[in-house]
Amino acid sequence: MLAAQITAIVIFVAMFLMIISEKIERHWVTLGGALMTMICVFGLAMRSKEALLEVLNIRSVFTKEFWYAAGEASESTSGINWATILFIAGMMVMVEGMARTGFFRWLCMCIAKAVRYKTIPIFITFMVMSFVLSMFIDSITVILFLAAVTVELAQLLKFNPIPMILSEIFCANLGGSATMCGDPPNIIIGTAFHYSFVDFLTNTGLIAILSLVVIIIYFYLIFRKELTANAQTAIDTSALPKPASAIVDKKGFAVSCVIFLCAVVLLVTHAMTGLTVAFIGVFIALVTLLTSGRHCAEVLRKVDYKTLLFFIGLFVVVGGLEETKILELIAKFIEVISNGNVYIMIAIIIWVSAIASAFIDNIPFAATMVPVIKTLSAAGSVPLTTLAWALAMGTDVGGSATPIGASANVVGTSVAAKSGYPVGWGRYCKACAPATILVLAISTIYIFVIYL
């Protein structure tokens, strides 16, 4: 097992360094890492066909629970999370269908007109919108939607959309921490310990709202000069096209609005209906394609397949860390190092979870940590709820620190790159890593003061 563990770590670190270098497209890097993991870790080191099948996770797709389940635990499987892949693909199809009809251009023009075409008000409004929507809708959907609008708006008003997209990504992840349905780790924690939507809203929700105020100020201070760089350039608002002129297909526009509303309703209620995100993603994609008519091929052609391949490769490499018990070793480290001290225990759970989630998918890490915090609570005097809120904030917020830490980050930066605005690791981390540390500090102090 030691050889397998060392090999898995080497592959992950090598993949990570190559992604940062940006010399090779990241989907090729993760796919290469996935191939090396399958051959070197599962084949040569472990000689385990079962471990390989577990990571590929094909069997789960053919189970009833993958498409319909009373809870969300079935979606948090090890290895390739096909539910996430299908959901992202479905939302991409929906967004491309909406974009084809002129929906996003129409929306951005309406918003610009409502705030009198002022960049800073748009910047603040979009951050708040990203936070609020992500409380109820998956952050991936929110960023697919907002990033597309932001790019359209930037082209109209002649500003750089990257600062706005980075702020939206961060606020989407922060908003996701506020509720049980906002982020996958919260779903895992909530279903494991039977917490409700209100439980999260009145605990992590309060931390998230407090943090949002600080984060809006932070992003305003670091981006205000860049956003107002062209403020002196007078824009003749009367010469700008009317919002209605953006609609190129009125019937398709109406249909896409209905599809989008259906997606929102299904995502908000999927915990009650039992419909999984995999089912919702496939259903929305099929409806979009069926109603696109002769434009079906055009919609499919514009889907960002590189991002989907990136996720598949990443899931396999992280699966190598799971199957070789590396994530369990990280979890046990927390148990040993805290040595019963409540404050150290809380701090370690928040910060180690955050650091781990910045580099690996937070879904398997959250699933690994759930039994650990249950054991810690049973062995000590710390209520399980306190440890749960610490784990939720650490995993949810920590992913914001790097471009690969959360699904919304990958999708948002991909939308920006696809539109001609590439976001490198340096640019992303310079803005979002300090913001992540700021929110983690607020979360730590809040839990210390309110719960201990």
C-alpha positions as CSV (number, residue, x, y, z in Angstrom):
1,M,0.0,0.0,0.0
2,L,2.9,2.4,0.7
3,A,4.1,2.2,-2.9
4,A,0.6,2.9,-4.1
5,Q,0.3,5.9,-1.7
6,I,3.6,7.4,-2.8
7,T,2.8,6.9,-6.5
8,A,-0.7,8.5,-6.1
9,I,0.8,11.5,-4.3
10,V,3.6,11.9,-6.9
11,I,1.0,11.8,-9.8
12,F,-1.2,14.3,-8.0
13,V,1.6,16.7,-7.3
14,A,3.0,16.4,-10.9
15,M,-0.5,17.0,-12.3
16,F,-1.0,20.0,-10.0
17,L,2.4,21.6,-11.0
18,M,1.7,21.1,-14.7
19,I,-1.7,22.7,-14.4
20,I,-0.1,25.7,-12.7
21,S,2.5,26.0,-15.4
22,E,-0.2,26.3,-18.0
23,K,2.1,25.0,-20.7
24,I,-0.3,22.2,-21.6
25,E,-4.1,22.6,-21.8
26,R,-5.4,21.5,-18.4
27,H,-7.8,18.8,-19.7
28,W,-4.9,17.0,-21.3
29,V,-3.0,17.2,-18.0
30,T,-5.8,15.7,-15.9
31,L,-6.5,13.0,-18.5
32,G,-2.8,12.1,-18.6
33,G,-2.8,12.0,-14.7
34,A,-5.9,9.8,-14.8
35,L,-4.2,7.4,-17.2
36,M,-1.0,7.3,-15.1
37,T,-3.2,6.7,-11.9
38,M,-5.0,3.8,-13.6
39,I,-1.8,2.1,-14.8
40,C,0.7,2.9,-12.0
41,V,-1.5,3.0,-8.9
42,F,-4.3,0.6,-9.6
43,G,-2.4,-1.6,-12.0
44,L,1.2,-1.9,-11.0
45,A,1.2,-0.9,-7.3
46,M,-2.2,-2.1,-6.1
47,R,-2.9,-4.7,-8.7
48,S,-6.6,-4.1,-7.9
49,K,-9.2,-4.3,-10.6
50,E,-11.9,-3.6,-8.0
51,A,-10.2,-0.3,-7.0
52,L,-10.1,0.7,-10.7
53,L,-13.8,-0.1,-11.2
54,E,-14.6,1.8,-8.0
55,V,-12.9,4.9,-9.3
56,L,-14.4,4.6,-12.8
57,N,-17.7,4.3,-11.0
58,I,-19.6,3.2,-14.2
59,R,-21.9,0.9,-12.2
60,S,-23.5,3.7,-10.2
61,V,-25.0,5.2,-13.4
62,F,-27.1,2.1,-13.9
63,T,-28.7,2.1,-10.4
64,K,-32.1,3.6,-9.5
65,E,-30.5,5.7,-6.8
66,F,-28.4,7.5,-9.3
67,W,-31.5,9.0,-10.9
68,Y,-33.9,9.0,-8.1
69,A,-33.2,8.9,-4.4
70,A,-34.8,10.0,-1.1
71,G,-31.5,11.8,-0.2
72,E,-28.3,13.0,-1.8
73,A,-25.9,10.5,-0.3
74,S,-26.0,8.3,-3.4
75,E,-24.5,11.2,-5.4
76,S,-21.4,11.4,-3.2
77,T,-19.7,8.3,-4.5
78,S,-16.0,7.8,-4.7
79,G,-14.1,8.2,-8.0
80,I,-15.7,9.8,-11.0
81,N,-18.8,11.7,-9.9
82,W,-20.9,11.1,-13.0
83,A,-23.8,13.0,-11.4
84,T,-21.7,16.1,-11.4
85,I,-20.5,15.5,-14.9
86,L,-24.0,15.0,-16.3
87,F,-25.3,17.9,-14.4
88,I,-22.7,20.3,-15.6
89,A,-23.2,19.0,-19.2
90,G,-26.9,19.5,-18.9
91,M,-26.6,23.0,-17.6
92,M,-24.0,23.8,-20.4
93,V,-26.5,22.7,-23.0
94,M,-29.3,24.8,-21.3
95,V,-27.0,27.9,-21.2
96,E,-26.0,27.5,-24.8
97,G,-29.6,27.2,-25.8
98,M,-30.5,30.4,-23.8
99,A,-27.5,32.2,-25.3
100,R,-28.6,31.3,-28.9
101,T,-31.9,33.1,-28.4
102,G,-30.2,36.3,-27.1
103,F,-31.4,35.7,-23.5
104,F,-28.1,36.7,-21.8
105,R,-27.6,39.8,-24.0
106,W,-31.1,40.9,-23.2
107,L,-30.6,40.3,-19.5
108,C,-27.3,42.2,-19.3
109,M,-28.8,45.1,-21.2
110,C,-31.7,45.3,-18.8
111,I,-29.4,45.2,-15.8
112,A,-27.1,47.8,-17.3
113,K,-30.1,50.1,-18.0
114,A,-31.5,49.6,-14.5
115,V,-28.2,50.9,-12.9
116,R,-27.7,53.5,-15.6
117,Y,-24.7,51.8,-17.1
118,K,-22.5,52.4,-14.0
119,T,-19.8,49.7,-13.7
120,I,-19.4,49.7,-9.9
121,P,-23.1,49.3,-9.2
122,I,-23.2,46.5,-11.7
123,F,-20.2,44.9,-9.9
124,I,-21.8,45.0,-6.5
125,T,-25.2,43.9,-7.7
126,F,-23.7,40.9,-9.5
127,M,-21.8,39.8,-6.3
128,V,-25.0,39.9,-4.2
129,M,-27.0,38.2,-7.0
130,S,-24.3,35.4,-7.1
131,F,-24.5,34.9,-3.4
132,V,-28.3,34.8,-3.1
133,L,-28.8,32.6,-6.1
134,S,-26.2,30.1,-4.9
135,M,-28.1,29.7,-1.6
136,F,-30.8,27.9,-3.5
137,I,-29.3,26.8,-6.9
138,D,-26.1,24.9,-7.5
139,S,-23.2,27.4,-7.8
140,I,-22.2,25.8,-11.1
141,T,-25.5,26.9,-12.7
142,V,-25.2,30.4,-11.1
143,I,-21.7,30.9,-12.5
144,L,-22.6,29.5,-16.0
145,F,-25.4,32.1,-16.1
146,L,-23.7,35.1,-14.5
147,A,-20.3,34.7,-16.2
148,A,-22.0,34.6,-19.6
149,V,-24.0,37.8,-18.7
150,T,-20.8,39.5,-17.4
151,V,-18.9,38.9,-20.7
152,E,-21.8,40.3,-22.7
153,L,-22.0,43.3,-20.4
154,A,-18.2,43.9,-20.6
155,Q,-18.4,44.0,-24.4
156,L,-21.1,46.6,-24.3
157,L,-19.6,48.9,-21.6
158,K,-15.9,48.3,-22.5
159,F,-14.6,47.0,-19.2
160,N,-12.5,43.9,-18.3
161,P,-14.9,41.2,-17.1
162,I,-12.2,39.2,-15.2
163,P,-12.5,41.1,-11.8
164,M,-16.3,40.7,-11.9
165,I,-16.2,37.0,-12.8
166,L,-13.7,36.3,-10.0
167,S,-15.9,38.1,-7.5
168,E,-18.9,36.3,-8.7
169,I,-17.2,32.9,-8.4
170,F,-16.1,33.7,-4.8
171,C,-19.6,34.9,-3.8
172,A,-21.2,31.9,-5.4
173,N,-19.1,29.6,-3.2
174,L,-19.8,31.7,-0.2
175,G,-23.5,31.7,-0.8
176,G,-23.4,27.9,-1.3
177,S,-22.1,27.6,2.3
178,A,-25.2,29.3,3.7
179,T,-27.7,26.5,3.0
180,M,-28.0,22.7,2.9
181,C,-28.7,22.7,-0.9
182,G,-26.2,25.3,-1.8
183,D,-23.0,23.2,-1.9
184,P,-22.4,19.4,-2.2
185,P,-20.4,19.1,1.1
186,N,-23.4,20.6,2.9
187,I,-25.7,18.0,1.3
188,I,-23.3,15.3,2.6
189,I,-23.2,16.7,6.1
190,G,-26.9,17.5,6.2
191,T,-28.0,14.0,5.1
192,A,-25.5,12.3,7.4
193,F,-26.6,14.1,10.5
194,H,-30.2,14.8,9.5
195,Y,-29.8,18.6,9.5
196,S,-32.5,20.7,7.8
197,F,-32.3,23.7,5.5
198,V,-33.2,26.0,8.4
199,D,-30.4,24.5,10.5
200,F,-27.8,25.5,8.0
201,L,-29.4,28.9,7.3
202,T,-29.4,29.9,11.0
203,N,-25.8,28.7,11.5
204,T,-23.5,28.7,8.5
205,G,-25.9,31.2,6.8
206,L,-25.3,33.8,9.4
207,I,-21.5,33.4,9.0
208,A,-21.8,33.6,5.3
209,I,-23.9,36.8,5.4
210,L,-21.5,38.5,7.8
211,S,-18.6,37.4,5.5
212,L,-20.4,38.7,2.4
213,V,-20.4,42.3,3.7
214,V,-16.6,42.1,4.3
215,I,-16.0,40.5,0.9
216,I,-17.9,43.1,-1.0
217,I,-15.7,45.8,0.6
218,Y,-12.6,43.7,-0.1
219,F,-13.2,43.1,-3.8
220,Y,-14.3,46.7,-4.2
221,L,-11.0,48.0,-2.8
222,I,-8.8,45.7,-4.9
223,F,-10.7,46.0,-8.2
224,R,-12.2,49.6,-8.2
225,K,-9.3,51.1,-10.2
226,E,-9.4,48.3,-12.8
227,L,-13.2,48.6,-13.1
228,T,-13.2,52.3,-13.5
229,A,-10.2,52.5,-15.8
230,N,-12.4,53.5,-18.7
231,A,-14.8,55.6,-16.6
232,Q,-13.6,58.7,-18.4
233,T,-14.8,57.3,-21.7
234,A,-18.2,58.7,-22.3
235,I,-20.8,56.2,-23.3
236,D,-23.7,57.5,-25.3
237,T,-26.4,55.5,-23.7
238,S,-29.0,56.7,-26.2
239,A,-27.0,55.0,-28.9
240,L,-27.0,51.7,-27.2
241,P,-29.5,49.1,-28.5
242,K,-32.7,48.6,-26.7
243,P,-32.9,45.4,-24.5
244,A,-35.7,44.0,-26.7
245,S,-33.4,44.1,-29.8
246,A,-31.1,41.5,-28.2
247,I,-33.8,38.8,-28.7
248,V,-33.1,37.1,-32.0
249,D,-35.7,34.3,-31.6
250,K,-38.8,35.3,-29.7
251,K,-40.3,31.9,-29.5
252,G,-37.0,30.3,-28.5
253,F,-36.5,33.0,-26.0
254,A,-39.8,32.3,-24.3
255,V,-39.1,28.6,-24.3
256,S,-35.6,29.0,-22.9
257,C,-37.0,31.2,-20.1
258,V,-39.5,28.4,-19.2
259,I,-36.8,25.8,-19.3
260,F,-34.6,27.9,-17.0
261,L,-37.4,28.4,-14.5
262,C,-38.1,24.6,-14.6
263,A,-34.4,24.0,-13.8
264,V,-34.5,26.5,-10.9
265,V,-37.7,24.8,-9.5
266,L,-36.2,21.3,-9.9
267,L,-32.9,22.2,-8.2
268,V,-34.6,24.0,-5.3
269,T,-37.0,21.1,-4.7
270,H,-34.8,18.1,-5.6
271,A,-34.2,17.2,-2.0
272,M,-38.0,16.9,-1.6
273,T,-38.8,15.3,-4.9
274,G,-36.0,12.8,-4.8
275,L,-34.8,13.7,-8.3
276,T,-31.0,13.7,-8.3
277,V,-28.9,16.4,-10.0
278,A,-27.9,13.8,-12.6
279,F,-31.6,13.3,-13.6
280,I,-32.2,17.1,-13.6
281,G,-29.1,17.8,-15.8
282,V,-30.1,15.1,-18.4
283,F,-33.7,16.1,-18.4
284,I,-33.0,19.8,-18.9
285,A,-30.5,19.0,-21.7
286,L,-33.0,16.8,-23.5
287,V,-35.7,19.4,-23.3
288,T,-33.4,22.1,-24.5
289,L,-32.3,20.0,-27.5
290,L,-35.8,18.9,-28.4
291,T,-37.0,22.5,-28.4
292,S,-34.0,23.8,-30.3
293,G,-35.2,22.2,-33.5
294,R,-32.8,22.9,-36.4
295,H,-30.4,24.6,-34.0
296,C,-29.8,21.4,-32.0
297,A,-26.4,20.7,-33.6
298,E,-25.3,24.3,-33.1
299,V,-26.1,24.1,-29.3
300,L,-24.2,20.8,-29.0
301,R,-21.2,22.1,-30.9
302,K,-20.8,25.1,-28.4
303,V,-20.7,22.9,-25.3
304,D,-17.4,23.2,-23.4
305,Y,-16.3,19.6,-23.6
306,K,-12.8,20.4,-22.5
307,T,-14.1,21.3,-19.0
308,L,-16.0,18.1,-18.8
309,L,-12.9,16.1,-19.7
310,F,-10.9,18.1,-17.1
311,F,-13.4,17.0,-14.4
312,I,-13.3,13.4,-15.4
313,G,-9.5,13.3,-15.3
314,L,-9.4,15.2,-12.0
315,F,-11.9,12.8,-10.4
316,V,-9.8,9.7,-11.3
317,V,-6.5,11.2,-9.9
318,V,-8.3,12.2,-6.6
319,G,-9.8,8.7,-6.6
320,G,-6.3,7.4,-6.4
321,L,-5.8,9.4,-3.2
322,E,-9.1,8.0,-1.9
323,E,-8.4,4.4,-2.7
324,T,-4.9,4.5,-1.2
325,K,-6.3,6.0,2.0
326,I,-4.4,9.3,1.8
327,L,-7.6,11.3,2.6
328,E,-8.2,9.1,5.7
329,L,-4.6,9.7,6.9
330,I,-5.3,13.5,6.6
331,A,-8.5,13.0,8.7
332,K,-6.7,11.0,11.3
333,F,-4.0,13.6,11.6
334,I,-6.6,16.1,12.8
335,E,-7.7,13.7,15.5
336,V,-4.2,13.1,16.8
337,I,-2.8,16.7,16.6
338,S,-5.7,18.4,18.4
339,N,-5.2,16.1,21.5
340,G,-8.6,17.1,23.0
341,N,-8.1,20.8,22.9
342,V,-11.5,22.2,21.6
343,Y,-10.1,25.4,20.1
344,I,-7.3,23.6,18.3
345,M,-9.7,21.0,17.1
346,I,-12.1,23.5,15.6
347,A,-9.2,25.5,14.1
348,I,-7.7,22.4,12.5
349,I,-11.0,21.2,11.1
350,I,-11.7,24.6,9.5
351,W,-8.2,25.3,8.1
352,V,-7.1,21.8,7.2
353,S,-10.4,21.2,5.4
354,A,-10.0,24.5,3.6
355,I,-6.4,23.8,2.5
356,A,-7.3,20.3,1.3
357,S,-10.4,21.6,-0.5
358,A,-8.3,24.2,-2.3
359,F,-6.4,21.5,-4.1
360,I,-8.7,18.4,-4.2
361,D,-12.4,18.0,-4.7
362,N,-14.2,18.9,-1.5
363,I,-16.9,16.2,-2.0
364,P,-14.8,13.1,-1.2
365,F,-13.0,15.0,1.6
366,A,-16.3,16.0,3.2
367,A,-17.5,12.5,3.0
368,T,-14.2,11.3,4.6
369,M,-14.4,13.8,7.4
370,V,-18.0,13.1,8.4
371,P,-17.2,10.0,10.4
372,V,-14.1,11.7,11.9
373,I,-16.1,14.6,13.4
374,K,-18.7,12.1,14.6
375,T,-15.9,10.2,16.5
376,L,-14.4,13.4,17.8
377,S,-17.7,14.6,19.2
378,A,-18.4,11.3,20.9
379,A,-15.0,11.2,22.4
380,G,-14.9,14.8,23.7
381,S,-17.1,17.6,24.9
382,V,-17.6,19.4,21.6
383,P,-21.2,19.2,20.2
384,L,-21.5,17.5,16.9
385,T,-23.2,20.6,15.4
386,T,-20.3,22.8,16.2
387,L,-17.9,20.4,14.4
388,A,-20.3,20.1,11.5
389,W,-20.5,23.9,10.9
390,A,-16.7,24.1,11.1
391,L,-16.3,21.4,8.5
392,A,-19.0,23.0,6.3
393,M,-17.3,26.4,6.3
394,G,-13.8,24.9,5.8
395,T,-14.7,22.7,2.8
396,D,-17.1,25.2,1.2
397,V,-15.0,28.3,1.4
398,G,-11.5,26.7,1.1
399,G,-12.3,25.7,-2.5
400,S,-12.4,29.3,-3.5
401,A,-8.7,29.8,-3.0
402,T,-7.5,28.1,-6.3
403,P,-9.0,27.8,-9.8
404,I,-9.5,24.0,-9.3
405,G,-10.8,24.1,-5.7
406,A,-14.5,24.1,-6.6
407,S,-16.6,23.3,-9.6
408,A,-17.8,26.9,-9.9
409,N,-14.2,28.1,-10.2
410,V,-13.4,25.7,-13.1
411,V,-16.6,26.6,-14.9
412,G,-16.3,30.3,-14.4
413,T,-12.7,30.6,-15.5
414,S,-13.5,28.3,-18.5
415,V,-16.3,30.6,-19.6
416,A,-13.9,33.6,-19.3
417,A,-11.2,31.8,-21.3
418,K,-13.7,30.7,-23.9
419,S,-14.7,34.3,-24.4
420,G,-11.1,35.5,-24.8
421,Y,-10.3,36.4,-21.2
422,P,-8.0,33.7,-19.8
423,V,-7.4,33.7,-16.1
424,G,-4.1,32.3,-14.9
425,W,-3.3,30.8,-11.6
426,G,-1.4,33.9,-10.5
427,R,-4.2,36.3,-11.3
428,Y,-6.9,34.1,-9.7
429,C,-5.0,33.3,-6.5
430,K,-3.8,36.9,-6.0
431,A,-7.4,38.0,-5.7
432,C,-9.2,35.0,-4.2
433,A,-6.7,33.5,-1.8
434,P,-6.6,36.5,0.5
435,A,-10.4,36.7,0.4
436,T,-10.6,33.0,1.4
437,I,-8.2,33.6,4.3
438,L,-10.4,36.5,5.4
439,V,-13.6,34.5,5.4
440,L,-11.9,31.5,7.2
441,A,-10.7,33.9,9.9
442,I,-14.2,35.3,10.3
443,S,-15.6,31.8,10.5
444,T,-13.1,30.7,13.1
445,I,-13.6,33.7,15.3
446,Y,-17.4,33.4,14.9
447,I,-17.5,29.8,16.0
448,F,-15.1,30.4,18.9
449,V,-17.3,33.2,20.2
450,I,-20.8,31.8,19.5
451,Y,-20.4,28.1,20.1
452,L,-17.5,27.6,22.5
